Amino acid sequence: MFRKILIPVDFTSKNERAFAAAREIVHSAEGEIVLVHVVESLEDELDDDLRGFYRKLEQRAGRRMEETIGRLGGGTLALRGEVILGHRARTIVEFAAKEGVDAIVLSSHRVDPDKPGSDWMTISYKVAILARCPVLLVK
C-alpha cells in the first residue's frame, strides 16, 4: 500500500524510530524512503550575505544527510535524501505533494496531558494536519 515514504529528519536519535517504522511499512513492497531535512530560513527573500550563510548550512546538512544514509542504508530498500531551504512544516508538506509520497512518517514527542494545547504548534502537528497523505507520528 505504501511504496514511497517521506521522513523529515533533524539528525537526532529520535529519527531512528521513524526510520524503523517506515522500513517496516515499505519492506514488503520494496518501496522507497526519502529523507528530507529542511534548513529553516528566517526570510523568504535572501540578500547576498544571507545566501552565503544558508549555503553553508545546506552544505553542512548535506554532509550529515550522507552520513545518515550511509548508516541507515543497505538491503533492497531504496533510500535517498534531500536538503531544502524553507519554512519547515510548509516545505515538508509541499515536498510530499510534489514527490507524490504515499505517507509521511515523522518522530514526535509525547503531549503533556496537563498542557495539551501547548503542543499544537509543533512541526509534527502542523504536518499531520496539513499533509494530503497519511501521516504516522512515531513517539
N, C-alpha and C positions, 0 to 999 in steps of 0.2 A: 504494500500500500504506500509506504513512504520510501521513495527511491533517492530523493535529494533532500538532505537536511542541512540547515544553516545553524551554526553555533557561534554566537557572538562571544569573543574571548577578551579577557583583560590581563591574561598571562599570570593569573593567580592559581593556586592549587584547587580552588573551587571549580574551575573549568574542567578538571579531570572527571568529576562526577557527571557533568553534562556530556562529555565525550563518551564515557562508558555507556550512558543511557542511549545516546544516538547510535553508537556502534551496535547495540543490541537490537535496535529498531530496524536498521538497514542491513544487518549482517546477512539475513537470509535472501534479501533481494539483490545483494551485491550492488548496492547503490553508491552514492557519493555523499561525502560530508564536506561542507565548505565552512572553513573557519573564517570569521571576519573580525577584524579589530578596527574600531573607529577612533581615530585621533580627534579628540574634541576640539573644534575650532570655536573661538570666542566671538568671531565676527564672520559675516557672510562674505564681505569684501575684504581682501587682504592687500596691504601695501607691500612693497618690496622687502622691507625689513621683516615683516611677519612671514612672508613666503619662505624666506631662508630659515627662520625659526621652525616653522611647521615642516619644512622639507627634512630637517634634521630629526624631528620627532618621528616622521614617517619612516625614515631610513632605520632608525633605532627599532621601531616596531617591526619593520620588515625582517631585521635580523632575529628578533625574538620569535617572529612567526616561523621562520625557517627552523629554528631550534625546536619549537613546539611540534611542527610537522615531523621533524626527524625523530623526536621522542615518541610521538603517537602513531606514526605511520607504520606500514607493514601489512602484510596479508593481501587479500584480494580487494579490499576496500579502497576506492578512490578517495584521496584526501588532498585538498588544496586550500590555500589561504589567500586572503585579500586584506590589504590595509587601505583604509579610506579616510579621507579628511571630511569632517562634517559634524553635525549635531547627532549624538549617539542614537537615541531612540528613533528619531525620524530617519536617519541614514540606514539603520538596520532594517526598518520596515520597508523603505524604498528599495534597498538592495534585494531583499527577499522577494519582492514583487517582480523586480527586473529579472532576477535569476530564475524565477519560476520554481522556487523551492516548495516542497510538499509539506514541510514542517520546520519550525524553529525550536531548538532545544537550548535553553539557557539556564545558567545557575541563578538561583535566587536565595535570599536569606529568609529565615523564618519571620513571620509577622508577630510583633509583640501583642499578645491578646489584650493587654492593658491600654495599648495605644494603636489600635488597628488603622486608624486614619492617617497616622504619621508615615506609613509605608506606601501610600498610594502614589507617590510621585517618583518612585524608583524607576530605573530603566526597565527592569523586568516587567513591572506592572504596565508601563506605557506600551511596551512592545506587545504584551499579551492582549491589551485592549485594541490596539491599532492594526495589528497584522491581519492580513486577509486569509492566512493559512492557519492551521492548528499550531498551538504553542504549548510546549511542555516545560514547566518550571521545575527544575531539579533542586531540591533543598538538601 
